[in-house]
């Protein structure tokens, strides 16, 4: 029986997404878990996986179309199975709208053929190995060469030129005065994607900089204001945090933890692990938080009207820094997973988030969040609750400092953490007890292993 696939909801406040590209075309076989399409939200480009196996029978929206959450986008079923017409639009709920820029890209894609057709040039074995290039681009570089550095002379209006690029890549290029015609694309058919623009920005000549002044020369200082358009991601973050601070009565409890035993255990464990699997301090903290939440279900909860809903699963969210803002990836059932599994999942999901290629399951379903600034030598900070959750833990740096032990001053590892809690759900005493219980795991980390 044919199955209709809908636009997924990615995050608490997502209302719509732009279908950037169909990965599977009508008539192609698809297996459950295969990527069907790419959609772009306010936060990232997300790969939509098929929940069923069969044949792609119908695309219900065109590339470049803005689609509301839960609206149908495709049908997958058995070969030759008849598909009923798409449901009628009612009260604008199924209304779809194509952005002019995205529509132009979709037309260009159609003229150049499907990604599979683009991937078969005579002299190239794979588009990932040697991407197609714009007509004005230099000869194809060898695999060891970096993408060509963009020029800086054209004004911002030319930054999105005729080069074929994703909407996100165009936005980043325009914000940084990059000429996309000089950026080597690595996407299907030579399409310039986000990572290509970021790679170009990392080159020395990527952005305009004043020439270094000669000795005793006067340095020119501009007095003009600079106006920078905020990104969609920054706008989304702003909306959510304003809502959180205005609607949730926050209170905060800070505790300091002895980290000597944990740091020693981490060092010992990492001696037996390869470089790509070494454990971070954050991996231990995530496990400790999850185990503590088992004993404090009121903080692993949400409020709805006059009811507090305590979640049955402990899914800890991890704030990840991405270009232009933050994104929270979610470790499902954190309390039931080994440290190595938690570490591997966070590394994998964080990499996808930074590449703008998160999967829907990466960012959905958190019941409690954490924000760790330990890598920035931060002594203490507070975090804003991620709605609709009831609490978030702000984790500062583990630092070696002078401590007093039995009347003697000696070096010791200490770390501060602050929990922000929704006062409608809990009170200071319960939050303080939570922080005390967390110390039992952080200061005696062997308890996490038994």
N, C-alpha and C positions, 0 to 999 in steps of 0.2 A: 504493500500500500504506500502511495506517495506520501512524503512528509514535507510539510512546509517549514522553512527555516526563517526565523524572525530576526530583526535587528536586536542584538543583545543590549542589556542595560549594564553599563560598566561604571559603577560608582553611584553614590547616593543621589547626586544632583544631575546626572546625565539625562537629557531630554531627547537628543537626536545625535546622529552621526552622519558623516559624508562617506558614501561608498566610493572609495578611491579607485579600486581595480578589482575586476573579476579574475581570480587565479584559475578557476576551473570554468571552462566554457560549456555552453549547452551541448549535450550529446557526449560529453566526456564522462568516463567512469570516475567514481570518487569513493573512497573508503572512509569509514567512521574515523574522525580525528584528522583527516586531511584538511589543509587550508582551502577554504572555498573562496574567500574574498578578503580584501583589506579595507578596513574602515578607519576614518580619521575622526577622533573626538577632540574635545577641548584640550585633552591632556596628552594624547599619543596616537600613533598609528597602530591599530590592533588587527591581528590576524583572526578571522572568524573561522572556526573549525566546523566541519560538518558533523552533526549528531547522528547521521545515518549513512549507510553504504548503498550504492546503486549507481544511477546515472543522473547527471544534472538535466532535468527535464525543462526547466524554465528559469530565466532571470526575470524577476518581477520589477526591477528598477534598473536604470541605466547607470553606467559609471559617471561619477561626478554629481550624483543625486544626494540631496540631504534627506535622510529618512528618519522618521520618529522612532523612538524606542518601541520595541515589540511589533513594529509593522513588518509584514511579510516581505522577504527579499528574494527568495528562491524556493524551488521545489525539487526534491530529490526522490527518485523512485525507481521502479523496474524499467528496463529498456522497453520502449513501445507503449508504456502505460499512458493513458490519456489524462491530461491535466485540465481541470476546470478553469474557467476564466478567473482572473484575479478578483477578489472581493471588491464590491463597489465602495467608493469613498463616502464616508458618512460624517457630516458635520466637521469636515476638515481633519478628522483624526488620522486618516491615512494619507493626508496631503504630503506630497513630496515636491521638493523644489531644488532645481539645479543651480549652483552658483555659476555665474558666467565664466569664471576662470576654470572651474572644474569641468564645466561643459566643454570648453575648448579643448581641454586635455583629453576628455573622452572621445571627442571627434577625431583628434589626432591619433589616439590609440586605434580607433576603428580603421582609419585610413592606412595605418602601418601594419594592420593585421593583429592577430592574437599574440600573446607573449610566446606561445609555442612556435608560431610562424616566424616571429622575430628572432628566435633563438637558433635559426638554421641558415646563417650566411655561409657562402661557399668557402671562405677562407678562415672561418672561425669555428672552433669546435664547441665553445660554450660562451654565452654572454657574460658569465661571471668571470671567465678568464681574460677575455679581451672585449670590453664593452664597446658597443657602437658609439661613434663619435659624431659631433656636429660637423657640418661641412667646413666651417672655418677653423676647426680645431687642428692642432699639430698632429704629426704621425702618431700612430698607436704606440704608447710606451711599452717597455718590457715589463714583466710582472714585478721587477724589483723597483721600478720607478714610482714616485709618488704622484697623486693627481696634480694636474697642472695648476699652478697658483693663479687665481683670478686677477684680472687687472683692477685698478682702483680709480681709473680716470672717469668712467661713465657716471652720470648722476644716478640717484636712487631709482628714478623712473625707468631706467634701462636695466635695472638689476634682475628683473624677471623676464627679460628678452624672449626670443623665439625658442630658446632651448627647451627640450621636453623635461619637465621636472614635476615632482609631487608638490601639492599645495604647501606642505610644511617646509620643504626645501626652498620654495620660492619666498616664503615668509622670512626665513632665516637669512636668505641671500639679500632680500630687500632691506632688512634691518641693518645689515652689515655692509651695504654698498658693494655687493659682489655681482660681477657679471657672469651669469650662469653659462653663457656661451663658451667660457673658458674653463669650466669645471668638468672634469671627466666623470661621467655617470657610470655607476656600476649596477643599476637596476635593470629590469627587463628591457631589452631594446635600447640600451644606452640611457635609460631614464635617470636623471639626477635625483638622488634621494638624500635624506637628511644627513646621513653619515658622510656623503661626498662633500657637502658644503662645510661640514664641521672639519673634515680633513683639510679642505682648502684653507679654512680660517687658521689652522695651526701652522701654515707655511709662513715664513718671514715676511713675504710680500702680500699677504692676504688682505690686510687693511691698511688704509693710509696712515702714515705716521710722519711727523715732521722730521726733517733731517737733523742729525745730531749737531748741536752747535759747536763751532770751533772755539778754541780757548779764548776766554774773555769776551765772546760774542754775546750780545743780548738775546735772551730767549723770548720768542714771541708768545704771548699769553692771550688766548681768545677771551673776549668779554661777552660773547653772545650766549644766550640760553640755548640749551639743546633739548628738543622735544622728542621723546621716544615713545612710540606707540606700544602699549602693553600687549603681550602675547595672549592668545586664548587661554593658555595654561595659567598664566598669572591672573587673568580675569576670573577664571574658575576658582582658583585658590582664594582670591579676594572675596568672592561671593560666599564661599563656604565658611571662611573664618569670621567674616562679619556676622553671618547668621549664627555661628556657634557662640561668639562672645555676647551677642545681643539676646539670644534666647536661652542660653544655658548658664545658670549661676555657678561659676567655677569657684572651687577653693583648692588650696595647695598644701601638701605636706612634704617636707624634705627630710631625708635621712642620709647619713654618711656610713659607708660600708668598709669593713676591713677586707682588702682584696689580696692579701699576701698568699693565702692558700690557693685561691683561684689562679693567680698568675703563675704560681709554681706548677700547678696541675696542667695548665695550658702549655707551658714550656715543655713539660715532660711528654705530654701527648703528641705535640707537634714534632718531637724527635723521631716518631715512628710513622709520620705521615708525609706523603709527597708534597711538593711546594703548592700544587693546585688544590690540595685538600686540607691545608692547615686551618686550624680552628682560630676564630677571632674571639676577643673578649665578648663581643656582642652575641655570639652563638651561645655562650654559657648564660648570658643574661636572659636571652629569649626563653631558654629552657627553664631557668629559675622562675621567671615571671609566669610562665604557663602552669608550672606545678603549684605555685602560690595561688593562682586564680582558682584552682580546683577547690581550695578551702575558702575562697571569698567569691562565691557566685554572684553576689550583688554588684561586684565591680566588672563582672563579665556579662554585661546586661545592657538593656536599652529601656527607655521609658516611652510608653505610648498611652497618652491620655492619663488616666488615673491608675494605670497598671505598669508594673515593672516586669519586663520579660527577661528572665535569666536564660542565657543561651546554653544549650546542651553540649555544644562543642567549644573548645578553646582554640580560636583561630587568631593568632597574634599578627597584627600588621606591623610592617617595618617601613618607616619613612626613608625613601631613597632620593638622593639629589640627582636631578636630571637637568639638562640644559633649559634654563628659564624658570625653574621652580622645583617642586617636590611631587613625588608620587608614592603611594603606599602599596607595597606588595604584601601578600598574605601567605603565611605559613599555616596551612590547615592542620588541625589537631596537633598543635605544637607540643602539647603535654605528652603525647604518645610516641613521639619520634626521638630517635637517637641524635646525639649532638652532631655527628657527621652528616646525617640526613638533613638536619636543619641548616647546617652550614652550606651544603651543596645546593639546596633549594633557594636559599637567599642569594647566593652567588649567581645562579642561573637566571632567576627572575629579575634581579637588579641589572644584570647585563642586558636583558631584553628591554627593560624600562629605559635604560640610557640610550639604547639603539632605536627607541620608538617602535618596538615590535612586541609589546606585551600581549599576552593571551588573556581572554576574558577571565579565566580562572585565577590568573595572577593577582588581580586587583579586587576581586569580589569576595565578600563574606567575612571580613574581619570583625571580631567581637571585642577586641581591645588593641590599642595601638602603642607603639614605642617610637621615640625619636632620639637618636644617638648622635651627639656632637663630640664624642670622645676623641675623635681623630683630629680635632681642631684645638686641643689643649684648653678646653672650656671647664671652668671651675664649677659653675652652677647656672641653670636656666630653667624656665618653665615652658610648657607646651600647651597649645590650645586643643581642646577635645575635638576629635574627628567624629562629627555626627553621622549616624545616630547612636554612637557608642556612649558609654557612661564615664570612661576614664582613659587617660593616656599617661605613659611614663616617660619623663625627660631624663636621659642618661648623660652624665657628664664624663669627663676624662678620669681614667684610673691613673693616679699620680703618685710618685714616690716622694714622700714629704717627711719632715721630722715629726715623730709622734712620741708621746710619753707613755711608757710601759713600765709598771711597777716602780715609778719614781725615777726612771732613767729615760733620757732622750735618745732615740735611735731611729734609723730610717724605717719607713713602713709604707705599704701601698694603701691608698684610700681613694674612694670614689663616692661622689654625691649623686643622688637621684631624687627627682621631685615628681610626685604623682599629682595630676590635675583630675579632680572628680566633680561630677555633676551633683550639686547639693540636693537636687530633687530626688536622687536615688540613694545617696549615702551621706554619712556625716564624718566629722573629723576623727572620731575615735576609731571607726572601722577602717578608715584610710591609714591611720597610724599603725593599727594592728597588722594591716596588709604589708606595710613597709617593714615592720619588725619580723614578720614571718618570712619575707623575702630575704632577710639577712641570714636566716638559717640555711638557705641554699647557697647564697653567694659566699658566705664565710666558711661554710663546710661543703664545698662542691662535690665531695664524694657522695653526698646524699642524692645528687642528680643521677647517679649511675646505678643506684640500687632500688 
